[in-house]
Amino acid sequence: MSAQKQPPEPVTGADGLTTASSRSGAVSVTCTAAGLPIKMTIGAHAARRNPAALSREILALCRLAGTAAGVRTRGELRDRGVDDETIALLGLPSRADLVSAEAAADACAGRGGR
């Protein structure tokens, strides 16, 4: 029985940039906290995919990176004692938003096409 491969968790570096990768690792984007891409890595197999499908996956990974950064900021504010009502007013994404972003990125990778 084989376990389903889990998508890599978005990773934030000391510079505050977040990197999100596809489940296969073929596509990786490094983004600002707002989800703006500053670096992309696209493997040879992924580069041969349908351009529209590849762009959807890149965009989904950018959203995932931005959402992960927002969730991390929410946690940092909570750790500093900021109350939930104030955090809610900031409109930062929740863990549920992160789960949705992960599912969207995964779905884009799954329907890649050539």
Beta strands, then each sheet from edge to edge (+ up, - down):
strand 1: 11-12
strand 2: 18-21
strand 3: 27-31
strand 4: 37-42
sheet 1: 1+ 2- 3+ 4-
end
